[in-house]
């Protein structure tokens, strides 16, 4: 029983060391790479061939239409 605990303890220590080594050696993204906005990411997804991607494009179009309509209503309220 005690021998199993020692093996298990050693396995945990070895796994922790291995995990830390892999995390430390990971390749980070280049700093000069520009971050994509949420809209840019959604646009890329909308043009992809994955199932349901067209729905993302449709949702973006609907959101744009709603925002444009709200802007028109807001501007109409401001003019006397």
SULPEGI-V790125 format. One line per field, one symbol per residue. ss: DSSP state (2 for helix, 1 for strand, 0 for the rest). psi: psi as a letter, one per 20 degrees, with the letter a starting at -180 (. if undefined). A space follows every 10 residues. Layout:
BEGIN
ss: ???
psi: ???
END
This chain:
BEGIN
ss: 0222222222 2222222222 2222000000 0000000222 2222220000 0022222222 2222222222 2222222200
psi: ghhhhggggh hggghggggh gghhjqpqqq hipqqqrhgg ghhgghirjq pihhhggghg gghggggggh hggghhhhp.
END
